[in-house]
Amino acid sequence: MISNNYLFRIKENLTRSQVTPPVKVLGYQAISDLFSYLPLSKDNPDSVEIRQKLQLASWMSLWPMKLAKYR
């Protein structure tokens, strides 16, 4: 599961003034998708579509943290 600390760090990084709008959109969409699809994944563990959406959401959530200039 996703820890509260991880989500806090994503949100903290997204609120910095240097973060560009495209990165903010990716980050906030990632948070939304993770909260939407994690419960669905638990209910339907064999659903490839849901797992793909979670994989994309996890990738999108990393952008704000991986950009060194935002640290």
N, C-alpha and C positions, 0 to 999 in steps of 0.2 A: 504494500500500500504506500501511498504518497504521504510523507510526513508533513506536519504543519509547518515545520521549519523550512522545508524545501519550498512550499508554496509561498511562505512569507518572503523568502529570498527572491523568488521570481517577482513578486509584487513590489518589493523594495527596489529591485533593479529597474523595473518598468517605470517607476515614478521619478527617476532621475531626469534632469533636464536635457542631458546629452543623448538620451534614447530617441531614435528617430521614429516617426509614426509607423512605418512598416514593421519594425521590430516590436513596437507596442501592440499592434494588431495581432501579430503572431503569438505573443505572450499571453494576452488576454483570451484569445481563442483557444490556446492550449489549456489554460485553466478551466475554461468552460467545458471543453471536450473531455478533459480528464474526469471532471465531476459527473458528466453525463454518461460516459461510456464505461467507467470502472464498475458501477453497480450492474450494468447490463452484461458486462463480461463475466461477472461472478454468477449471474443467473444463466448465462449461455456460454460456458467456457469453450465450446467447440465452434463458435461462430467466427469464421475467418474475417468477415467484414468488420465486426466490432474490434477484433484484435488489430486489424490494419489501421482503423481509426485511432486506436490507442497508441499504436506505434508512431503515427504521424503527430499526434498530440505530444508525445514525449519528445520527439525531435524538435517540434516548435517551441517547447518549453525551455530548451537548452540555449537558444539563441541569445536571450538577454544576459545569460550568465557566461557565455563563452567569449563574448566580445570584451577584450582586455580594457578598452578605453572606458567601459562602464563600471569598472571596479574601483 
